[in-house]
Amino acid sequence: MTKKKFDNQTAKTSVILVVDDNRENLELLEACLEDIDCRTISACDGPEALDIIKKDKPDLILLDIMMPKMSGFEVCRRVKNDPSTAHIPVIMVTALNEFGDMQRGVDCGTDDFVSKPVNKLEMLTRVKTMLKLKHLTDKLERTLAYLAEIEKQTQSSRLD
């Protein structure tokens, strides 16, 4: 589902994975995201989310914590421990507000939190910020790879 652009520098439509075991929460989060240029994918539990992440490599994950089968903490830990997905920003969307829960989220690698009930302006601001950071990081990595290739070619031509 394509939406309005939020950043002219974005080279492609961002893909956001929304993970929540509650169908109404999924629909609410997806409706909140209609104001930005993105395509949303939804998952109803942790194992489904991990399958989607491996296959689609989303630009951002909005992740509920309290889910059956696998908690959001475990999903986040697995995403951040896998080198092929560790760069994907994770925003935990949670009703939990105890310091220990927040600490546990930080320990498993989350990049940010949004509290339930979701404030649309707060969530959109955090999502836009994370997407901008992700796209800038991707661009930096491509630039560094390009420069490394040029350096390699330069060194190779000097040896000839």
Buried (B, 14 or more C-beta within 10 A) or exposed (E): EEBEEBEEEBEEBBBBBBBBBEEEBBEBBBEBBEBBBBBBBBBBBBBBBBEBBEEEEBBBBBBBBBBEEBBBBBBBBBBBEEEEBEBBBBBBBBEBEEEEBBEBBEEBBBBBBBBBEBEEEEBBEBBBBBBBEBBEEBEEEEEEEEEEEEEEEEEEEEEE
